[in-house]
């Protein structure tokens, strides 16, 4: 265990479990399903799987940066990331699975080589801005859990673990707070009764949206249509701006 209660071994175990779940679900895809649309606009399921592999490599770069002190950006400059995803999307399933498995293994190997000093380092994320290396496991879990839903292959927000959902709901609701393009709403978790405000600062909520945290999170990030959520005063769920 390192500073602030960060437990890298526990986080890696969860990352490996989430990776295994994605691979097991993807193994059942037919060629038609692999080429079919995912929940990511403009992406097939092949795009999603390729992205997960390239993201593993990108975060491996950042782990190496933290460990060695040698700046290693997540992705090459320009449109290299997008081209790599587009070029890999049409590969057959066995190639997709092998790629994701091997990229994940490289990530795990580099992760296990990290030291307490390395975990205390800061690196630069894509798009700029420094982040603590201790946030890299959380970033990988977010990619795995959310894009597993994007495969649209039977794994839904209802499958998200409780700890992940609570952490992400808090963080993503915070990203909607203060946005003038977001309706002023109060989100209420039916299980914990925790309440979160989103929308412009200083504007009272126009409605309360309640439901299970998985449903709230899925709706906030555009991975669910709001089934299972209730609105008070009664009415339709208000449209939300894009999360990212």
Buried (B, 14 or more C-beta within 10 A) or exposed (E): EBEEEBEBEEBBEBBBEBBEBBBEBBEEBEEEBBBBEBBBEEBBBBBBBBBBBBBBBBBBBBBBBBBEEEEBBBBEEEEEBEEBBBEBBBBEBEBBBEBBBEBBEBBBEBBEEBEEEBBBBEBBBEEEEEBBBBBBBBBBBBBBBBBBBBBBBEBBBEBBBEEBBBBBBEEBBEBBBEBEEBBBBBBBBBEEEBEBBBBBEEEEBBBBBBBBBBBBBBBBBBBBEBEBBBBEEEEEBBEBEEEE
